[in-house]
Each structure stands twice: as structure tokens, then as C-alpha cells.
Amino acid sequence: MRRGYYLVLVGLALAVAGWRWHALGGGRGVTKVRVPTATVTQGSLVVTLPVNGSLESAQETPVRSEIGGILVDICKDNSPVKPGDFAYQLDTKDLTEQRDSLARDLTDAEQSLNTTETDSETRITQAQADADSAQEELKLTQDKVYADVEKAKAEVKYREGETTRVERELSRAQRLAKLNYIAGTKLREAEKAYRQQQFRLAQQRAQLADAETQAKEQVSAQELALSLARHGLDTAKADAEDHTQEGRIAVAEARRRLDQIEQKILQCTVTTPVAGLAVIQINDANWPEHRPYRLGDEVSSGVAPVRVFDPGKMQVHCQIGEMDILRVHAGQTAYVTTPSRVDKRYPGKVALVEELAQESNVWQGGTPGKKVFGMLVTLEQADPENLRPGMTVDLEIVLDNVRQATLAPIRAVFTEGKQHYVYLAQGDGFTRVPVTVGTRNDLLVEIRGKVRAGERVALEPPPAQPARRGEVKR
């Protein structure tokens, strides 16, 4: 049994030795080495910096609430909208009750104004009638006293004539009495008649003076009555104007308050001002719960629970570390890919690189204490179906692009001291060839030296081959 076991081991040893002899060339003079190789190529070498970013719209419009209120309805998240489409609705219950109350106030104010205008018109009409009556009474008084004065004047004039006549008769009687043509009784009768006429003239003149005085008093009294009536008319008009103006002011104020409430009710229904993609925003007032707005939330004045994004103008916001910030600048080409379209690359341009470093945001997956720089990349192509705000995307920033370069895999370039070299496949072996390296990316490196495109180089150091070591002569 043991002898058979030894025979098996000897057989296996001979088999391994035979396979090794065959691998080394079957005993020929040149050693055949099996080493993984790759082909040197000629083409463009693109060097990129991969980063992650967040997709956002380059143009967004907040749909703000002009008043505060409770959210009772809201549009569907990520829904396409046009200008004037429904965005969200605030509760109008309290405002509706205020509107009803103010509508009643307006009705009361209008009725009060109508009553005031009617009463004022009545008072003005009465005052105007009083003024007209006083004017007529003054005219009648003036006419009456004028007639009375004229009658008294006529009586005085008549008495003056009678007195003159009696005076002449007295003078004649006196002359005749001196001549003894008449008796003394006649003279005394003439004197008595003259005295009677003088007395009557004096009475008549006194009556004329009384008539003139009474006329002045009566006219003055009627003029005063007319003045008072006119003053009453002016007062009625002024009071009517004041009361009417106060009523109009009350009506205008009631209507203004009602219009304000109705305007607020209209503002409770908020529509989108532009076309785009309506996205419900995060309710920051609900901290620490991080969630979008929902029905029942309170919306403050000036807050935008909905934003409209323009899907045709998208950009990527990302962060660059301190080690890579010097390699990135505005104007560089970038390519964006999304998890939904890994087969499609969207071209873009670096639009902005921030100058001031900031602390990495731990809440967004950043490393505590790490400094980063913000960067914006604008996309040159719109794809609303696949590019949505808030998506996480992969970004490749083109740092360098070498055209018509000789390229080899990075694994094929080896270093000894400051010298770079490759192992060039020749026949059944390899020759070590010095090269100068240039631009590189994660897979390929630009090489310059006596290596041509199409030749193959080793991806790992081959076993020592003294007969083949040395530079290749071209």
C-alpha cells in the first residue's frame, strides 16, 4: 500500500515537471514568459474629477402667500403648471364671517346716509320756505309802511296848506279889525281857527314822525327776520353737508374694510404666476420634523409653501474639497448622469466656483470639520422627464483633454527612482523601455518615448530576462 502511494507522488511530480518544461519552451533556447499585457493606443485622454451634486432649477419662482392662514388644499407635488393654475388654498372661514359682518355694517351705513340726506333735504326745504316767507313778509311790510308814510306825508301837506290858508285869513282879519271893519269876535274866531290849524299840523307832523319811526322799526324787524331765516337756511345747508359728508365717509370706510376682507378672501386662493414644475416645499417652521407642507399647517405671510421650477433651465449644486479646488474653475466642461438615465450624459459648464470655503454640512452627509467650496454647473440640455429638481446626480468635471496622445494603462508604467519605464513585448519576451509620463486619469496615462501605438506592454513586471534587457533601438 505505501509503495503505491509513493508511486502516485512520483507520478505527480513528473507531471508538474513536464508542464513546467513545456511552459518554459520545451527545452528551447528562448524562455517563453506568460505575462498579462495591454495594447498601447493613440487618441484623446480626458481627465475628469468625479463629484456628487444635487439637481436644481436655475430659475425658480416662489409662490408666496400675501396673508397668513391655515392650509386647506394644495396642488400635487412635482406637477406641471401654467400661469394662473391652482397652487394652494388657505382657510377662509374667519374671513367669510368678517365679510358678512362688514357687509351688514355697509348696509347700515348706506341706510344711515340715505336717512341723513332725506332729513337734510327736508330741513333745507323748510329753511328755504322760511327764508322765502321772510322775504315776502319784508316786501309786504315795506309796501305797507311806505303807504302809511306817504299817507301821513299827504296829511301833513294838507294841514300845512290849511294852516297857510287860515294864517292868511287871520292876517286879513287883523287888517280889517284895525280898520274896524269887523267885530272883535271875528278876529278872535280867526285867531282860534289858526291856533287849531297849527295844533292839527303839529299832530299830523307827529303822526308822520311816528309813522316813519314805526316803518323803520317794522322794516328792520322784517330784515332781521329775513337775515335769521337766511342764516337758518345756510346753517341747514352746512349741517346737511357735514352730516352727509360724515355719512359718506362712514359708507366709504365700511366699503373699504369690506373690500379689504374680500381681497384677503381672494388672496386665500393662490395661483402660479409662471409655467413650470410646482414643487411643495419643506415646512421649516415644523422643526425638528423635516417634511413638506401638508393640509392643516399654518402658512405665515410672505412664506412660499410652493415653488415653481423651470425644468428647461437646470443646474447642479455640488461641493469641491480643498485638495481639488485649484483644479476647478468657471468655464470647464462637465457631464452629468442621473440614476434614472445612467446611459445618458448631459453636457454642462461650470458657472460658479465660490471663493470662500465653508464647513461641510453634516446633515447632508458631509464630513465633520471638512472644508468645502460650493460650485454651480449649468446644463446645456433640458430633459424635464428625467431631470427633476432635488435629484442626486453624478458629475464629471473635465479637468484636461489631451488630443492625439500615446496612451498606456497606468498599470503598465513602473517607476525606479525618478525613472519611468514600461515592459515592451518583443517576440517571446519583454524589453524594458524608459518613457516620460504626462497627463493621466484613473485608467490611462500619456507616455512619450520609443513606444508606438499598437504595441503591447506588460501589466506586471515579467521575470528577469538578461538577454532582453535594455532600451529598444528604432
C-alpha positions as CSV (number, residue, x, y, z in Angstrom):
1,M,0.0,0.0,0.0
2,R,2.7,2.5,1.0
3,R,4.7,1.6,-2.1
4,G,1.7,2.5,-4.3
5,Y,1.3,5.8,-2.5
6,Y,4.9,6.7,-3.3
7,L,4.4,5.8,-6.9
8,V,1.5,8.2,-7.2
9,L,3.5,11.1,-5.7
10,V,6.4,10.4,-8.1
11,G,3.9,10.5,-11.0
12,L,2.5,13.8,-9.9
13,A,6.0,15.3,-9.6
14,L,6.9,14.1,-13.1
15,A,3.7,15.6,-14.5
16,V,4.4,19.0,-12.9
17,A,8.0,18.9,-14.1
18,G,6.7,18.1,-17.6
19,W,4.2,21.0,-17.6
20,R,6.9,23.4,-16.3
21,W,9.3,22.2,-19.1
22,H,6.6,22.8,-21.7
23,A,5.8,26.3,-20.3
24,L,9.4,27.3,-20.5
25,G,9.7,26.5,-24.2
26,G,10.0,22.8,-24.3
27,G,13.7,23.0,-23.7
28,R,14.4,25.5,-26.5
29,G,17.0,28.3,-26.0
30,V,14.5,31.3,-25.6
31,T,12.4,31.4,-22.4
32,K,8.7,31.9,-23.1
33,V,7.1,34.1,-20.3
34,R,3.3,34.4,-19.9
35,V,2.6,37.9,-18.5
36,P,-0.7,39.9,-18.9
37,T,-0.4,42.6,-21.5
38,A,-2.3,45.6,-22.9
39,T,-2.1,47.4,-26.2
40,V,-0.7,50.9,-26.4
41,T,-3.3,53.2,-28.1
42,Q,-3.3,56.6,-29.8
43,G,-6.1,59.0,-29.0
44,S,-7.5,61.6,-26.7
45,L,-7.0,61.4,-23.0
46,V,-9.8,63.1,-20.9
47,V,-9.1,63.8,-17.2
48,T,-12.2,64.2,-15.1
49,L,-13.0,64.9,-11.5
50,P,-16.0,62.9,-10.2
51,V,-18.2,64.6,-7.7
52,N,-21.8,64.2,-6.5
53,G,-24.3,67.0,-6.6
54,S,-27.9,68.0,-6.3
55,L,-30.0,69.0,-9.3
56,E,-31.9,72.2,-9.0
57,S,-33.6,74.7,-11.3
58,A,-31.6,77.7,-12.4
59,Q,-34.8,79.7,-12.4
60,E,-37.4,79.2,-9.6
61,T,-40.4,81.3,-8.6
62,P,-41.7,81.2,-5.1
63,V,-45.5,81.2,-4.9
64,R,-45.8,83.3,-1.7
65,S,-48.8,83.9,0.5
66,E,-49.7,87.6,0.9
67,I,-51.6,86.8,4.0
68,G,-51.3,84.1,6.7
69,G,-53.7,81.3,7.2
70,I,-54.3,77.5,7.6
71,L,-53.6,75.4,4.6
72,V,-56.7,73.5,3.5
73,D,-55.8,72.5,-0.1
74,I,-52.6,72.3,-2.1
75,C,-51.6,71.2,-5.6
76,K,-50.0,67.8,-6.4
77,D,-46.2,67.7,-5.8
78,N,-44.0,67.8,-8.9
79,S,-46.9,68.7,-11.1
80,P,-46.6,70.7,-14.3
81,V,-48.5,74.1,-14.1
82,K,-49.3,77.0,-16.3
83,P,-49.7,80.7,-15.3
84,G,-52.9,81.0,-13.3
85,D,-53.1,77.4,-12.3
86,F,-54.1,76.5,-8.7
87,A,-51.2,76.3,-6.2
88,Y,-52.8,76.2,-2.7
89,Q,-55.8,77.3,-0.7
90,L,-56.0,78.9,2.8
91,D,-58.9,78.7,5.1
92,T,-61.5,81.5,4.6
93,K,-63.9,80.7,7.4
94,D,-63.0,83.6,9.7
95,L,-62.6,85.9,6.8
96,T,-66.1,85.0,5.5
97,E,-67.6,85.7,8.9
98,Q,-65.8,89.1,8.9
99,R,-67.0,89.8,5.4
100,D,-70.7,89.1,6.4
101,S,-70.4,91.4,9.4
102,L,-68.8,94.2,7.4
103,A,-71.4,93.8,4.7
104,R,-74.1,94.4,7.3
105,D,-72.1,97.4,8.5
106,L,-72.0,98.8,5.0
107,T,-75.8,98.3,4.6
108,D,-76.4,100.2,7.9
109,A,-74.0,103.0,6.9
110,E,-75.8,103.3,3.5
111,Q,-79.2,103.4,5.1
112,S,-78.0,106.0,7.6
113,L,-76.6,108.1,4.8
114,N,-80.0,107.9,3.0
115,T,-81.8,108.9,6.1
116,T,-79.4,111.8,6.7
117,E,-79.8,113.0,3.1
118,T,-83.6,112.8,3.4
119,D,-83.7,114.7,6.7
120,S,-81.2,117.2,5.4
121,E,-83.2,117.8,2.3
122,T,-86.4,118.3,4.5
123,R,-84.6,120.8,6.8
124,I,-83.2,122.7,3.8
125,T,-86.6,122.8,2.2
126,Q,-88.2,124.1,5.4
127,A,-85.4,126.7,5.9
128,Q,-85.7,127.8,2.3
129,A,-89.5,128.2,2.7
130,D,-88.9,130.2,5.9
131,A,-86.4,132.4,4.1
132,D,-88.8,132.9,1.2
133,S,-91.7,133.7,3.6
134,A,-89.5,136.2,5.4
135,Q,-88.5,137.8,2.1
136,E,-92.2,138.1,1.2
137,E,-93.1,139.5,4.6
138,L,-90.3,142.1,4.3
139,K,-91.7,143.2,0.9
140,L,-95.2,143.4,2.3
141,T,-94.0,145.4,5.3
142,Q,-92.0,147.7,3.1
143,D,-95.0,148.3,0.9
144,K,-97.4,148.9,3.9
145,V,-95.2,151.3,5.8
146,Y,-94.3,153.1,2.6
147,A,-98.1,153.6,2.0
148,D,-98.6,154.7,5.6
149,V,-95.7,157.2,5.5
150,E,-96.9,158.5,2.2
151,K,-100.4,158.9,3.6
152,A,-99.1,160.7,6.7
153,K,-97.0,163.0,4.5
154,A,-100.0,163.8,2.4
155,E,-102.0,164.6,5.6
156,V,-99.1,166.9,6.8
157,K,-99.0,168.6,3.4
158,Y,-102.8,169.1,3.6
159,R,-102.6,170.5,7.1
160,E,-99.7,172.8,6.0
161,G,-101.9,174.1,3.3
162,E,-104.9,174.6,5.6
163,T,-102.7,176.3,8.1
164,T,-101.4,178.7,5.4
165,R,-104.9,179.4,4.3
166,V,-106.1,180.0,7.9
167,E,-103.0,182.2,8.5
168,R,-103.9,184.3,5.5
169,E,-107.4,184.7,6.8
170,L,-106.1,185.7,10.2
171,S,-103.9,188.3,8.6
172,R,-106.9,189.7,6.7
173,A,-109.0,189.7,9.9
174,Q,-106.3,191.5,11.7
175,R,-106.1,194.2,9.0
176,L,-109.9,194.6,8.9
177,A,-110.0,194.7,12.7
178,K,-107.6,197.6,12.7
179,L,-109.9,199.4,10.3
180,N,-112.8,198.4,12.5
181,Y,-114.4,196.8,9.5
182,I,-115.1,193.6,11.5
183,A,-116.0,193.0,15.1
184,G,-113.5,191.7,17.6
185,T,-115.3,188.4,17.8
186,K,-114.4,187.7,14.2
187,L,-110.8,188.4,14.9
188,R,-110.8,186.1,17.9
189,E,-112.5,183.4,15.8
190,A,-109.8,183.7,13.1
191,E,-107.1,183.5,15.8
192,K,-108.8,180.5,17.3
193,A,-109.1,178.8,13.9
194,Y,-105.4,179.5,13.2
195,R,-104.3,178.0,16.6
196,Q,-106.4,175.0,15.9
197,Q,-104.8,174.5,12.5
198,Q,-101.3,174.8,14.0
199,F,-102.2,172.2,16.6
200,R,-103.6,169.9,14.0
201,L,-100.5,170.4,11.8
202,A,-98.3,169.6,14.8
203,Q,-100.3,166.5,15.5
204,Q,-100.1,165.4,11.9
205,R,-96.3,166.0,11.8
206,A,-96.0,164.0,15.0
207,Q,-98.1,161.2,13.4
208,L,-95.7,161.4,10.3
209,A,-92.7,161.1,12.6
210,D,-94.3,158.1,14.4
211,A,-95.2,156.5,11.1
212,E,-91.6,156.9,9.8
213,T,-90.2,155.5,13.0
214,Q,-92.6,152.6,13.0
215,A,-91.8,152.0,9.4
216,K,-88.1,151.8,10.1
217,E,-88.7,149.5,13.1
218,Q,-91.1,147.3,11.2
219,V,-88.7,147.1,8.2
220,S,-85.7,146.5,10.4
221,A,-87.6,143.7,12.2
222,Q,-88.5,142.0,9.0
223,E,-85.0,142.5,7.7
224,L,-83.7,140.8,10.9
225,A,-86.3,138.0,10.4
226,L,-85.1,137.6,6.8
227,S,-81.5,137.5,7.9
228,L,-82.3,134.9,10.6
229,A,-84.2,132.9,8.0
230,R,-81.3,133.1,5.6
231,H,-78.9,132.2,8.4
232,G,-81.1,129.2,9.2
233,L,-81.0,128.2,5.6
234,D,-77.2,128.4,5.4
235,T,-77.0,126.6,8.7
236,A,-79.3,123.8,7.4
237,K,-77.2,123.5,4.2
238,A,-73.9,123.4,6.2
239,D,-75.3,120.9,8.6
240,A,-76.7,118.8,5.8
241,E,-73.3,118.9,4.0
242,D,-71.4,118.0,7.2
243,H,-73.8,115.2,8.1
244,T,-73.9,113.9,4.5
245,Q,-70.1,114.0,4.3
246,E,-69.8,112.1,7.6
247,G,-72.3,109.6,6.3
248,R,-70.4,109.3,3.0
249,I,-67.1,108.8,4.9
250,A,-68.7,106.1,7.1
251,V,-70.0,104.4,3.9
252,A,-66.6,104.7,2.2
253,E,-64.8,103.3,5.3
254,A,-67.2,100.4,5.6
255,R,-66.8,99.7,1.9
256,R,-63.0,99.9,2.2
257,R,-63.0,97.4,5.1
258,L,-65.3,95.1,3.1
259,D,-63.1,95.4,0.0
260,Q,-60.0,94.5,2.1
261,I,-61.7,91.4,3.5
262,E,-62.9,90.4,0.1
263,Q,-59.4,91.0,-1.3
264,K,-58.0,88.8,1.5
265,I,-60.5,86.1,0.6
266,L,-59.3,86.2,-3.0
267,Q,-55.7,86.1,-1.8
268,C,-56.5,82.8,0.1
269,T,-56.7,81.1,-3.3
270,V,-53.1,81.3,-4.6
271,T,-52.3,80.6,-8.2
272,T,-49.0,80.1,-10.0
273,P,-47.5,83.2,-11.7
274,V,-45.4,81.3,-14.2
275,A,-45.3,78.0,-16.1
276,G,-43.1,75.2,-14.8
277,L,-43.0,72.4,-12.3
278,A,-44.8,73.0,-9.0
279,V,-42.9,71.5,-6.0
280,I,-44.2,71.5,-2.4
281,Q,-41.5,73.0,-0.1
282,I,-40.3,71.8,3.3
283,N,-42.1,73.4,6.3
284,D,-39.1,74.9,8.2
285,A,-41.5,76.1,10.9
286,N,-42.2,72.5,11.8
287,W,-38.7,71.8,13.1
288,P,-37.3,69.3,14.1
289,E,-39.7,67.3,11.9
290,H,-38.4,67.7,8.3
291,R,-41.3,67.3,6.0
292,P,-43.1,69.2,3.2
293,Y,-46.2,71.3,3.8
294,R,-49.4,69.4,4.3
295,L,-53.1,70.3,5.0
296,G,-53.6,71.9,8.4
297,D,-50.2,73.6,8.5
298,E,-50.1,77.3,9.3
299,V,-48.7,79.5,6.5
300,S,-47.3,82.8,7.5
301,S,-47.5,85.9,5.4
302,G,-44.7,86.1,2.8
303,V,-43.9,82.4,3.0
304,A,-43.9,80.2,-0.1
305,P,-45.2,76.7,0.5
306,V,-44.9,76.0,-3.2
307,R,-42.2,76.9,-5.7
308,V,-42.4,76.7,-9.5
309,F,-39.2,75.5,-11.1
310,D,-38.4,75.9,-14.8
311,P,-37.4,72.4,-15.9
312,G,-35.9,73.8,-19.1
313,K,-33.1,75.6,-17.1
314,M,-31.4,73.2,-14.7
315,Q,-28.2,73.4,-12.8
316,V,-26.2,71.2,-10.4
317,H,-25.1,72.4,-7.0
318,C,-22.1,70.5,-5.6
319,Q,-19.2,70.8,-3.3
320,I,-15.4,70.6,-4.0
321,G,-12.9,69.7,-1.4
322,E,-9.8,71.7,-0.6
323,M,-7.5,69.3,-2.4
324,D,-9.3,69.7,-5.7
325,I,-10.3,73.4,-5.6
326,L,-7.3,74.6,-7.6
327,R,-8.1,72.2,-10.4
328,V,-11.6,73.6,-11.0
329,H,-12.6,77.0,-12.5
330,A,-15.5,78.6,-14.3
331,G,-16.0,77.6,-17.9
332,Q,-14.9,74.0,-17.6
333,T,-17.0,71.3,-19.4
334,A,-18.9,68.9,-17.2
335,Y,-21.0,65.9,-17.8
336,V,-24.0,64.9,-15.6
337,T,-25.6,61.4,-15.2
338,T,-28.6,60.5,-13.2
339,P,-29.7,57.2,-11.6
340,S,-32.6,57.1,-13.9
341,R,-30.5,57.5,-17.1
342,V,-27.1,56.0,-16.4
343,D,-26.7,55.5,-20.2
344,K,-27.0,59.3,-21.0
345,R,-24.6,62.1,-20.3
346,Y,-25.9,65.6,-20.1
347,P,-23.3,68.3,-21.0
348,G,-22.8,71.4,-19.0
349,K,-20.5,74.2,-18.0
350,V,-19.0,75.2,-14.6
351,A,-20.8,78.6,-14.0
352,L,-19.6,79.5,-10.5
353,V,-16.9,78.4,-8.0
354,E,-17.2,80.0,-4.6
355,E,-14.1,81.7,-3.3
356,L,-14.9,81.2,0.4
357,A,-14.6,77.8,2.0
358,Q,-17.4,76.7,4.4
359,E,-17.9,73.9,6.8
360,S,-19.2,70.7,5.3
361,N,-22.9,70.1,6.1
362,V,-23.1,67.0,8.3
363,W,-26.9,66.9,7.8
364,Q,-26.3,66.4,4.1
365,G,-23.7,63.6,4.5
366,G,-20.7,65.8,4.9
367,T,-17.6,65.0,7.0
368,P,-17.4,67.0,10.2
369,G,-14.6,69.6,10.2
370,K,-14.1,69.3,6.4
371,K,-13.9,72.5,4.4
372,V,-15.6,72.6,1.0
373,F,-16.2,75.1,-1.7
374,G,-19.6,75.5,-3.4
375,M,-19.9,75.1,-7.2
376,L,-22.7,75.5,-9.7
377,V,-22.8,73.7,-13.1
378,T,-25.4,74.8,-15.6
379,L,-26.8,72.1,-18.0
380,E,-26.9,72.8,-21.7
381,Q,-29.7,70.4,-22.4
382,A,-33.2,70.2,-21.0
383,D,-34.9,66.9,-20.2
384,P,-38.0,67.5,-17.9
385,E,-38.9,63.8,-17.9
386,N,-35.6,62.7,-16.4
387,L,-34.1,65.9,-14.8
388,R,-36.1,66.9,-11.8
389,P,-35.2,69.4,-9.0
390,G,-33.8,67.7,-5.9
391,M,-32.4,64.6,-7.7
392,T,-28.9,63.4,-6.7
393,V,-26.6,63.2,-9.8
394,D,-23.1,62.2,-10.6
395,L,-20.9,64.9,-12.1
396,E,-17.7,64.6,-14.1
397,I,-15.7,67.8,-14.4
398,V,-13.4,67.8,-17.4
399,L,-10.0,69.0,-16.0
400,D,-7.9,68.3,-19.1
401,N,-8.2,66.9,-22.6
402,V,-5.0,65.8,-24.4
403,R,-5.6,65.1,-28.1
404,Q,-3.6,62.6,-30.2
405,A,-1.6,61.2,-27.3
406,T,0.1,57.8,-26.9
407,L,-1.8,56.1,-24.1
408,A,-0.9,53.2,-21.9
409,P,-2.7,51.7,-18.9
410,I,-1.4,53.1,-15.6
411,R,-0.7,49.5,-14.5
412,A,1.8,49.2,-17.4
413,V,4.1,52.1,-16.2
414,F,6.6,51.3,-13.5
415,T,9.0,53.6,-11.6
416,E,12.5,53.1,-10.4
417,G,13.9,56.2,-8.6
418,K,12.9,59.1,-10.9
419,Q,12.8,57.0,-14.0
420,H,9.5,55.7,-15.5
421,Y,9.6,52.7,-17.9
422,V,7.4,50.0,-19.5
423,Y,8.0,46.4,-20.5
424,L,7.6,46.2,-24.3
425,A,6.6,42.8,-25.6
426,Q,9.1,41.6,-28.3
427,G,8.8,38.1,-29.6
428,D,8.5,35.7,-26.7
429,G,9.9,38.2,-24.1
430,F,9.9,41.8,-22.9
431,T,12.2,44.7,-23.2
432,R,12.4,47.4,-20.6
433,V,11.9,50.8,-22.3
434,P,12.2,54.2,-20.5
435,V,9.3,56.6,-21.0
436,T,8.2,60.1,-19.9
437,V,4.8,60.3,-18.4
438,G,2.3,63.2,-18.9
439,T,-1.3,63.6,-18.2
440,R,-3.2,60.8,-16.6
441,N,-6.6,59.8,-15.4
442,D,-7.8,56.9,-13.3
443,L,-7.0,54.3,-16.0
444,L,-4.7,55.7,-18.7
445,V,-1.5,57.7,-18.8
446,E,0.1,59.7,-21.6
447,I,3.6,58.3,-22.4
448,R,6.4,59.7,-24.6
449,G,9.3,57.6,-25.7
450,K,10.2,54.8,-28.1
451,V,6.8,53.1,-27.8
452,R,4.3,53.2,-30.6
453,A,0.5,52.7,-30.8
454,G,-0.4,49.1,-31.4
455,E,2.5,47.7,-29.5
456,R,1.8,45.6,-26.3
457,V,3.2,46.3,-22.9
458,A,3.2,44.2,-19.7
459,L,0.7,45.0,-17.0
460,E,3.1,43.5,-14.3
461,P,6.8,43.0,-14.2
462,P,7.9,39.9,-16.1
463,P,10.6,37.5,-14.7
464,A,14.2,38.7,-15.2
465,Q,15.4,38.3,-18.8
466,P,19.1,39.4,-19.0
467,A,19.2,38.7,-22.8
468,R,16.4,41.1,-23.5
469,R,17.1,43.9,-21.0
470,G,17.9,47.3,-22.4
471,E,16.4,50.1,-24.5
472,V,14.8,49.4,-27.8
473,K,16.6,50.8,-30.8
474,R,14.4,52.3,-33.5
